[in-house]
Amino acid sequence: MFFFVYLHKIKPEMINSDNKMIFQSILNILIKYVSKYRFLFLFNLLFVGILSSNAQWIRQDDTKYKGQLTSIFFVHPDTAYLVGNDPDYDIVLKTTDGGISWQNVRRGIEKGKITSVYFTSSDTGYIVGTDDNTFDGLIFQTTDGGENWITQSSGVNYGLLYDVFFLSSEIGYITGIDKYSYKNVPFILKTTNGGKKWIRHEVGISSGYLSSIYFTSIDTGYAVGVDYAYSNKIAILKTTNGGSNWIQQKPNLSKVGLLHSVFFLNSDLGFAVGSNDWYELLILKTSDGGENWTEKTIPIIEGGELNAVFFVNHKIGYAVGALNNSKGGIVFKTSDGGNTWKQQKTDIFEGELTAVYMLGQDTGFAVGKSGDSVMVLKTTNGGVKIKEASIVDYNINVYPNPSQNHININPQDVKIQSLQVMDVSGKCIKNIMIGDENPIVVDISDLKSGIYFVHLRCDKEIINRKFIKY
């Protein structure tokens, strides 16, 4: 009778991110020892229902695949690609309705471990991974929106490819390791002709790996991962000559760690995430282009790591990962530029999240696995409880993105007074006054290939959106 009363008294307001796992553990013990009373199973269902009712990252169940998703990329608010690995074949999925449904578009993809996807236009994209049998590096290109994939020569024999990033339609980079010497020697591949030829560049690390790469301009880029020869194992590499040479930055950290993902908002402001050897979540931030990195650790009872990071603007960012031993997917959000991070509800008790992509402050996707199945989570309110969501929701889309000749800006519920096009150094390239047109069309045909930002003035607010010119 005591157990009945205890469960009966659990209310939603008693459950938060700190004690949810405690309640779940208590429940499991109760069920184990008094399972002969069937009514306890009913309360178990009610209890889980209470936990799920507060989740603001909602699972999308239309993929129906086993395995794990590793990467997601949007070319338009409605069009995105997911890649991952199934026990029997690779997963390459496409949505054209904003994630409501996903179609298989893996024609031409060989069996391997697929790790990353990147598109330079609505038609042209790249997938990288590793052949399961030969351990050769795999690179696939599509020029028809994923309908067909053609193999490109990587020149990597007995190695692994991790991450792909393109700065323009011609210039791209891939991180990988050479396993011939059994030392896992990291390298970076570069193409200047859309993947027709990839050139290998050494990075000066004798043993380790580079799991993520990001460029802020045609010359400046960053790669992060692990350097086993370095005292705290952290690898942060920077190039200022387009990847020809890489210099290791050595942040002064309190513990040994590793990094899984890097993301920059401009030439100065960047973030990298991973974990340390105390199983704390690790977040690094630089405000001076990597000259200095500040360390933020988030201790959690279960221990865990962060696998990916994505920032919407200089204040709002998201990081996703997993509890130790894939015991649950986790999402953290910052609203003050990375100074503080708050865990958000996912209610995923088994599995992990490996990638995150935000379409704005409120709408985004996180992907990974739950149990033995792939998992896609979506939020439309920034991951917070409905009652905590901001009353003002600036739903502004910039498309096509990437683009070559023009971008459309579609403000749905706010009036834009003026806009500026800025390069990654913060220099104003265009200053445009806005009338009543909707969508707003901005000519970018005269811009050089690279990453740019539009600063939109709306009443007293400044809203930022990023786009790529190819």
VMD Tcl script that draws the C-alpha trace (Angstrom):
set ca {
  {0.00 0.00 0.00}
  {2.94 2.32 0.68}
  {4.12 1.96 -2.91}
  {0.65 2.80 -4.17}
  {0.53 5.97 -2.09}
  {4.06 6.99 -3.11}
  {3.36 6.72 -6.81}
  {-0.02 8.34 -6.46}
  {1.52 11.45 -4.90}
  {3.98 12.11 -7.75}
  {2.97 15.29 -9.56}
  {4.47 16.92 -12.68}
  {5.75 19.93 -10.76}
  {7.83 17.59 -8.58}
  {9.79 16.35 -11.58}
  {12.72 18.28 -13.01}
  {15.98 17.52 -14.81}
  {17.75 16.92 -11.49}
  {15.46 14.31 -10.00}
  {13.87 12.68 -13.05}
  {16.39 9.84 -13.17}
  {16.00 9.29 -9.41}
  {12.24 8.89 -9.75}
  {12.72 6.54 -12.70}
  {15.19 4.39 -10.73}
  {12.82 4.17 -7.76}
  {10.03 3.15 -10.07}
  {12.10 0.38 -11.64}
  {12.93 -1.05 -8.19}
  {9.28 -0.99 -7.16}
  {8.22 -2.83 -10.29}
  {10.94 -5.45 -9.87}
  {9.90 -6.43 -6.35}
  {6.14 -6.09 -6.55}
  {5.52 -6.92 -10.20}
  {2.84 -9.42 -9.24}
  {0.54 -6.47 -8.56}
  {-0.51 -5.53 -12.03}
  {-1.80 -2.12 -11.10}
  {1.82 -0.99 -10.63}
  {2.36 -1.35 -14.35}
  {-0.50 1.06 -14.87}
  {1.21 3.59 -12.62}
  {4.47 3.04 -14.47}
  {2.74 4.09 -17.67}
  {1.16 7.07 -15.95}
  {4.53 8.06 -14.50}
  {6.31 7.92 -17.85}
  {3.43 9.91 -19.31}
  {4.02 12.60 -16.70}
  {7.72 12.71 -17.65}
  {6.96 12.93 -21.36}
  {4.32 15.63 -21.03}
  {6.97 18.28 -20.37}
  {9.30 17.38 -23.25}
  {9.70 20.14 -25.82}
  {11.98 18.18 -28.12}
  {9.45 15.92 -29.82}
  {10.43 12.66 -31.44}
  {9.62 12.30 -35.14}
  {8.80 8.64 -35.86}
  {8.66 8.63 -39.64}
  {12.17 7.35 -40.38}
  {11.57 3.72 -39.26}
  {15.23 2.68 -39.50}
  {17.49 0.72 -37.20}
  {20.95 2.04 -36.41}
  {22.21 5.55 -35.72}
  {22.10 8.94 -37.43}
  {25.38 10.85 -37.52}
  {24.79 14.13 -39.39}
  {22.05 16.50 -40.61}
  {22.17 19.40 -43.08}
  {19.46 21.82 -44.24}
  {19.60 23.48 -47.67}
  {16.20 25.16 -47.17}
  {13.74 25.36 -44.25}
  {11.80 22.53 -45.88}
  {14.65 20.50 -47.40}
  {17.22 18.58 -45.39}
  {19.38 15.47 -45.50}
  {20.10 12.89 -42.80}
  {22.89 10.33 -42.92}
  {23.81 7.45 -40.67}
  {24.33 3.73 -40.43}
  {21.99 0.75 -40.34}
  {23.18 -2.78 -39.48}
  {22.62 -3.79 -43.11}
  {23.17 -0.64 -45.17}
  {23.87 3.08 -45.06}
  {21.14 5.58 -44.27}
  {20.68 8.60 -46.54}
  {17.33 10.32 -46.06}
  {15.79 13.48 -47.51}
  {12.83 15.59 -46.44}
  {11.09 18.23 -48.54}
  {8.37 19.05 -46.01}
  {10.36 20.28 -43.04}
  {10.91 16.88 -41.46}
  {7.34 15.58 -41.53}
  {8.38 12.71 -43.79}
  {11.72 11.31 -44.98}
  {12.57 9.43 -48.19}
  {15.46 7.06 -48.87}
  {17.91 8.63 -51.38}
  {20.91 6.32 -51.15}
  {21.19 5.27 -54.81}
  {24.90 4.81 -55.57}
  {26.03 4.74 -51.93}
  {28.27 1.77 -51.10}
  {28.18 0.01 -47.76}
  {30.29 1.83 -45.24}
  {30.28 3.90 -42.09}
  {28.77 7.24 -43.11}
  {29.77 10.10 -40.81}
  {28.96 13.51 -42.34}
  {26.92 15.35 -45.00}
  {27.26 18.86 -46.44}
  {25.50 20.65 -49.32}
  {26.81 23.63 -51.27}
  {23.53 24.22 -53.13}
  {20.07 22.73 -53.39}
  {21.40 20.18 -55.89}
  {25.05 19.59 -55.00}
  {26.13 17.84 -51.84}
  {28.77 15.54 -50.36}
  {28.77 12.54 -48.02}
  {31.89 11.09 -46.39}
  {32.62 7.88 -44.53}
  {34.68 4.70 -44.56}
  {34.33 1.42 -46.44}
  {33.40 -1.40 -44.04}
  {35.54 -3.98 -45.83}
  {38.65 -2.18 -47.09}
  {38.71 0.75 -44.63}
  {39.21 3.09 -47.59}
  {37.91 6.63 -47.28}
  {34.58 7.16 -49.06}
  {33.44 10.40 -50.70}
  {30.14 10.65 -52.57}
  {28.80 13.60 -54.54}
  {25.30 14.35 -55.80}
  {24.43 17.01 -58.36}
  {20.70 16.27 -58.55}
  {19.48 16.78 -55.00}
  {20.32 13.29 -53.77}
  {18.66 11.31 -56.54}
  {22.02 9.80 -57.50}
  {25.40 9.67 -55.77}
  {28.73 9.35 -57.58}
  {31.92 8.11 -55.91}
  {34.86 10.51 -55.79}
  {38.42 9.34 -55.24}
  {39.62 10.18 -51.73}
  {43.11 8.72 -52.07}
  {42.71 7.36 -48.54}
  {43.60 3.69 -48.20}
  {43.07 2.06 -44.82}
  {41.90 5.14 -42.99}
  {38.80 6.87 -41.67}
  {37.02 10.04 -42.80}
  {35.09 12.03 -40.19}
  {33.74 15.46 -41.14}
  {33.16 17.46 -44.33}
  {32.83 21.25 -44.70}
  {32.56 23.37 -47.84}
  {33.37 27.06 -47.99}
  {32.05 27.47 -51.54}
  {30.94 25.33 -54.46}
  {34.61 24.59 -55.25}
  {36.51 24.74 -51.95}
  {35.94 22.02 -49.37}
  {37.68 20.15 -46.54}
  {37.48 16.69 -44.97}
  {39.09 15.45 -41.75}
  {40.44 11.91 -41.45}
  {43.07 9.59 -40.00}
  {45.60 7.20 -41.51}
  {45.53 3.76 -39.85}
  {48.46 2.20 -41.73}
  {50.90 2.71 -38.88}
  {48.26 1.85 -36.24}
  {48.97 5.26 -34.72}
  {45.89 6.99 -36.15}
  {47.70 9.90 -37.80}
  {45.25 12.76 -38.51}
  {45.18 14.65 -41.82}
  {42.93 17.07 -43.71}
  {41.87 16.73 -47.35}
  {41.20 19.83 -49.45}
  {39.57 20.32 -52.84}
  {39.56 23.48 -54.93}
  {37.52 22.08 -57.82}
  {34.36 20.68 -56.27}
  {35.83 17.31 -55.34}
  {37.36 16.36 -58.66}
  {40.67 16.16 -56.83}
  {41.44 16.01 -53.11}
  {44.87 17.01 -51.77}
  {46.11 15.69 -48.44}
  {47.58 18.10 -45.86}
  {49.40 16.95 -42.73}
  {48.56 18.69 -39.46}
  {51.55 17.91 -37.24}
  {49.85 15.39 -34.93}
  {51.50 11.98 -34.65}
  {48.54 10.17 -33.08}
  {44.94 11.22 -32.55}
  {41.95 12.26 -34.64}
  {40.07 15.34 -35.86}
  {36.32 14.94 -35.53}
  {35.12 18.37 -36.71}
  {36.19 21.20 -39.02}
  {34.85 24.73 -39.60}
  {36.03 27.65 -41.74}
  {35.20 31.30 -41.13}
  {36.78 32.63 -44.33}
  {38.68 31.44 -47.37}
  {41.91 31.56 -45.34}
  {40.92 30.87 -41.73}
  {39.63 27.58 -40.38}
  {39.62 25.37 -37.29}
  {39.69 21.63 -36.64}
  {39.22 19.92 -33.27}
  {39.63 16.46 -31.81}
  {42.31 14.61 -29.84}
  {46.10 14.72 -29.77}
  {47.34 11.76 -27.73}
  {50.83 13.26 -27.44}
  {49.61 16.52 -25.88}
  {49.35 16.73 -22.09}
  {45.59 17.37 -21.88}
  {44.84 15.45 -25.10}
  {42.81 18.35 -26.55}
  {43.49 19.16 -30.21}
  {42.53 22.59 -31.56}
  {44.14 23.42 -34.90}
  {43.97 26.72 -36.77}
  {44.98 27.66 -40.30}
  {45.33 31.16 -41.70}
  {46.41 30.17 -45.22}
  {43.54 28.05 -46.46}
  {44.66 24.78 -44.90}
  {48.21 24.64 -46.23}
  {49.57 24.84 -42.67}
  {47.91 24.12 -39.35}
  {49.06 25.46 -35.98}
  {47.96 23.79 -32.77}
  {46.43 26.04 -30.15}
  {47.00 24.87 -26.61}
  {44.33 26.03 -24.16}
  {45.15 25.79 -20.48}
  {42.54 23.31 -19.24}
  {42.02 21.94 -15.75}
  {41.64 18.30 -16.87}
  {42.43 15.95 -19.73}
  {39.70 16.04 -22.36}
  {38.59 15.51 -25.94}
  {36.57 17.56 -28.43}
  {33.90 16.39 -30.86}
  {32.56 19.55 -32.53}
  {33.51 23.14 -33.37}
  {31.31 26.05 -34.52}
  {32.16 29.69 -35.26}
  {29.75 32.60 -35.59}
  {32.34 34.99 -37.02}
  {36.09 35.39 -37.25}
  {36.42 35.90 -33.48}
  {33.59 34.08 -31.70}
  {33.68 30.28 -31.62}
  {32.78 27.26 -29.50}
  {34.01 23.68 -29.16}
  {32.40 20.87 -27.15}
  {33.33 17.43 -25.83}
  {34.10 15.99 -22.39}
  {36.94 15.58 -19.91}
  {38.34 12.58 -18.06}
  {36.05 13.27 -15.11}
  {33.11 12.56 -17.45}
  {32.04 16.19 -17.22}
  {30.55 17.98 -20.20}
  {33.20 20.30 -21.68}
  {32.49 23.57 -23.51}
  {35.24 25.88 -24.75}
  {34.70 29.45 -25.96}
  {36.95 31.90 -27.76}
  {36.26 35.58 -28.42}
  {39.54 36.38 -30.15}
  {39.82 33.90 -33.00}
  {41.26 31.10 -30.91}
  {44.10 32.99 -29.25}
  {42.47 32.25 -25.89}
  {39.86 29.70 -24.88}
  {37.77 29.80 -21.71}
  {36.69 26.51 -20.17}
  {33.18 25.66 -19.01}
  {32.45 22.28 -17.43}
  {29.03 20.88 -16.56}
  {29.16 18.04 -14.03}
  {26.23 15.62 -14.20}
  {25.61 12.68 -11.90}
  {25.59 10.07 -14.66}
  {28.59 11.53 -16.53}
  {28.49 12.16 -20.26}
  {29.83 13.99 -23.29}
  {28.73 16.56 -25.86}
  {28.88 15.53 -29.51}
  {27.77 18.64 -31.41}
  {27.24 22.38 -31.01}
  {25.27 24.92 -33.05}
  {24.79 28.65 -32.43}
  {21.92 30.69 -33.86}
  {23.43 34.05 -32.90}
  {25.96 35.42 -30.42}
  {23.66 34.62 -27.49}
  {21.63 31.52 -28.31}
  {23.29 28.15 -28.84}
  {22.58 24.44 -28.43}
  {24.78 21.47 -27.59}
  {23.73 17.81 -27.75}
  {25.28 14.58 -26.54}
  {24.75 11.58 -24.33}
  {24.98 10.26 -20.81}
  {27.70 7.68 -20.20}
  {27.26 4.34 -21.99}
  {24.53 5.82 -24.23}
  {22.06 5.90 -21.35}
  {20.21 8.92 -22.67}
  {20.30 11.76 -25.17}
  {20.87 15.22 -23.71}
  {20.31 18.78 -24.96}
  {21.72 21.94 -23.40}
  {20.86 25.51 -24.36}
  {22.53 28.84 -23.64}
  {20.83 32.22 -23.95}
  {23.76 34.34 -22.80}
  {26.54 33.48 -25.21}
  {27.73 30.33 -23.48}
  {28.20 31.71 -19.97}
  {25.45 29.50 -18.56}
  {23.82 26.37 -19.98}
  {20.48 24.82 -19.06}
  {19.53 21.22 -19.74}
  {16.36 20.73 -21.77}
  {13.90 17.87 -21.67}
  {14.15 15.10 -24.24}
  {12.86 12.09 -22.23}
  {15.27 9.81 -24.09}
  {16.41 7.31 -21.45}
  {18.46 5.09 -23.76}
  {20.58 6.27 -26.67}
  {22.48 9.40 -27.65}
  {22.30 12.55 -29.77}
  {25.08 13.08 -32.29}
  {24.14 16.18 -34.31}
  {22.02 19.33 -34.05}
  {20.88 21.86 -36.66}
  {18.85 24.98 -35.88}
  {16.80 26.90 -38.46}
  {16.36 29.84 -36.12}
  {16.02 30.62 -32.43}
  {13.07 28.27 -31.97}
  {12.98 25.62 -34.71}
  {15.60 22.92 -34.96}
  {16.44 19.23 -35.11}
  {18.64 16.90 -33.07}
  {19.44 13.40 -34.33}
  {21.06 10.21 -33.07}
  {19.71 6.92 -31.79}
  {17.32 5.57 -29.18}
  {17.81 1.94 -28.30}
  {18.56 0.19 -31.59}
  {16.60 2.67 -33.75}
  {17.50 5.99 -35.30}
  {16.04 9.05 -33.63}
  {14.99 12.48 -34.91}
  {13.91 15.13 -32.40}
  {12.33 18.45 -33.36}
  {11.57 21.60 -31.41}
  {9.48 24.55 -32.54}
  {9.77 26.61 -29.37}
  {13.47 26.63 -28.63}
  {13.20 23.53 -26.49}
  {11.58 25.29 -23.53}
  {8.25 24.64 -21.90}
  {5.38 26.29 -23.71}
  {4.68 28.66 -20.83}
  {8.33 29.76 -20.90}
  {8.47 30.40 -24.64}
  {9.07 33.97 -25.77}
  {5.95 35.86 -26.84}
  {7.90 37.37 -29.72}
  {8.89 34.70 -32.25}
  {10.90 36.12 -35.13}
  {10.25 33.58 -37.84}
  {12.55 34.84 -40.59}
  {13.84 32.53 -43.31}
  {16.78 33.19 -45.63}
  {16.73 31.07 -48.79}
  {18.11 29.59 -50.94}
  {21.05 28.97 -48.67}
  {23.72 28.43 -49.97}
  {23.06 30.69 -52.97}
  {24.95 32.09 -55.94}
  {23.02 35.10 -57.25}
  {20.43 36.22 -54.71}
  {18.84 35.42 -51.36}
  {15.21 35.83 -50.33}
  {14.36 37.00 -46.83}
  {10.85 36.10 -45.74}
  {9.70 37.91 -42.57}
  {6.40 36.30 -41.62}
  {5.35 38.26 -38.57}
  {7.71 41.22 -38.18}
  {8.49 44.32 -40.23}
  {12.12 44.73 -41.28}
  {13.20 48.37 -41.53}
  {16.72 47.91 -42.91}
  {19.34 45.25 -43.45}
  {23.09 45.00 -43.71}
  {25.17 42.29 -45.32}
  {28.33 41.65 -43.29}
  {31.37 39.51 -43.96}
  {32.89 37.26 -41.29}
  {35.22 40.04 -40.12}
  {32.22 42.27 -39.34}
  {32.72 44.61 -42.29}
  {29.49 45.97 -43.81}
  {29.28 44.99 -47.49}
  {25.76 46.21 -48.27}
  {23.36 48.57 -46.49}
  {19.78 48.36 -47.75}
  {16.63 50.25 -46.74}
  {13.48 48.13 -46.86}
  {10.01 49.03 -48.11}
  {6.93 46.82 -48.05}
  {8.25 44.06 -50.30}
  {7.90 40.46 -49.10}
  {9.94 38.43 -49.69}
  {12.91 40.78 -49.68}
  {15.30 39.93 -52.51}
  {18.99 40.73 -52.00}
  {21.42 40.58 -54.93}
  {24.63 38.78 -53.88}
  {26.00 38.04 -57.34}
  {28.81 40.57 -56.81}
  {30.02 38.95 -53.56}
  {32.98 36.63 -53.37}
  {32.36 33.02 -52.34}
  {32.24 32.59 -48.57}
  {30.21 32.98 -45.39}
  {28.17 36.14 -44.77}
  {25.61 37.46 -42.31}
  {22.51 39.59 -42.74}
  {21.77 41.97 -39.86}
  {18.06 42.79 -39.87}
  {16.74 45.80 -37.93}
  {13.20 45.28 -36.64}
  {11.94 48.06 -34.37}
  {14.43 47.91 -31.47}
  {15.71 44.42 -32.27}
  {18.67 43.32 -34.39}
  {18.21 39.82 -35.85}
  {21.10 37.93 -37.45}
  {20.99 35.23 -40.10}
  {23.90 33.46 -41.79}
  {24.17 32.50 -45.47}
  {26.79 31.07 -47.81}
  {27.63 32.53 -51.22}
  {29.08 29.99 -53.65}
}
mol new
graphics top color blue
foreach p $ca { graphics top sphere $p radius 0.5 }
foreach p [lrange $ca 0 end-1] q [lrange $ca 1 end] { graphics top cylinder $p $q radius 0.2 }
display resetview
